[in-house]
Amino acid sequence: MRDSLNNYEKILKEIEDIKKRVGRTDDVLLLAVTKMVDEDLVRKFIGYGVTDIGENKVQDMEKRIEVFGDSVNYHLIGTLQRNKINKIIGKTKLIHSVDSIRLIDAIDKRSEREGVVTDFLVQLNISGEETKSGFSEEELDAFVKHVKELENVRLRGIMTMAPHVEDEDLIRSVFRRARELKEKIQNDDQSLAMDYLSMGMSHDYKIAVEEGSTIVRLGTILFGERNY
Ligand SMILES: *Cc1c(COP(=O)(O)O)cnc(C)c1O
């Protein structure tokens, strides 16, 4: 196996170098996407300094919580079914994948019952690919208006995925648009705390950091290829 610590530190340095090059002084969180990763390897990375891990299935996240408890923060990054919300409310730092009004209403209701406020990101499908979930740009205003009325959830930013293509300009345009939309929402309502822009995966995180990502979601580049 390659030296996973060297690799991890190389990626952190890469992110810092890009920030410096584009004149950024804000933070970029490296979210380690641990889906299907062996428990011992996850533990190793927590030892390296990983503070936040992401899973895309509720049951996988529950298992991580059982094992790692309070030693890391948990992010849900995949499609969330409403009948599973009760298993994770109060246990996530951030839900990245809110893609419908019905879902956020259910999260709000459950959060109220648990006496917590749940931070979340709205997932945007900027490229309009049918295989991707998320709101279109056209739907965004109405969604934001809706969630501002909810008291037990807090919109903290935008999550998006670029199309999986070689065309860097296309990828960049998606990330740039996500940033513009986040800034617009923030400018329209200063009472919101739109701190997060969750974008960039193994193949495109460098472009994402150039374009203002504050959370990169990295799996393959840290842990190697898995079948997902
Ligand atoms: C799997 C996954 C990632 C990580 O993808 P890699 O290409 O392995 O870095 C990021 N975001 C989401 C939503 C994922 O499902």
The ligand as an SDF file (V2000), in Angstrom:
LIG
                    3D

 15 15  0  0  0  0  0  0  0  0999 V2000
  -18.5810    9.1860   -3.1290 C   0  0  0  0  0  0  0  0  0  0  0  0
  -18.8570   10.6310   -3.0350 C   0  0  0  0  0  0  0  0  0  0  0  0
  -17.8080   11.5660   -2.9840 C   0  0  0  0  0  0  0  0  0  0  0  0
  -16.3490   11.1680   -3.0810 C   0  0  0  0  0  0  0  0  0  0  0  0
  -16.0470   10.8560   -4.3990 O   0  0  0  0  0  0  0  0  0  0  0  0
  -14.5410   10.5100   -4.8610 P   0  0  0  0  0  0  0  0  0  0  0  0
  -14.5760   10.7110   -6.3170 O   0  0  0  0  0  0  0  0  0  0  0  0
  -14.2780    9.1050   -4.4490 O   0  0  0  0  0  0  0  0  0  0  0  0
  -13.6330   11.4750   -4.1750 O   0  0  0  0  0  0  0  0  0  0  0  0
  -18.1360   12.9020   -2.8680 C   0  0  0  0  0  0  0  0  0  0  0  0
  -19.4190   13.3140   -2.8050 N   0  0  0  0  0  0  0  0  0  0  0  0
  -20.4490   12.4510   -2.8510 C   0  0  0  0  0  0  0  0  0  0  0  0
  -21.8350   12.9770   -2.7730 C   0  0  0  0  0  0  0  0  0  0  0  0
  -20.1980   11.0920   -2.9660 C   0  0  0  0  0  0  0  0  0  0  0  0
  -21.2340   10.2430   -3.0270 O   0  0  0  0  0  0  0  0  0  0  0  0
  1  2  1  0
  2  3  1  0
  2 14  2  0
  3  4  1  0
  3 10  2  0
  4  5  1  0
  5  6  1  0
  6  7  2  0
  6  8  1  0
  6  9  1  0
 10 11  1  0
 11 12  2  0
 12 13  1  0
 12 14  1  0
 14 15  1  0
M  END
$$$$
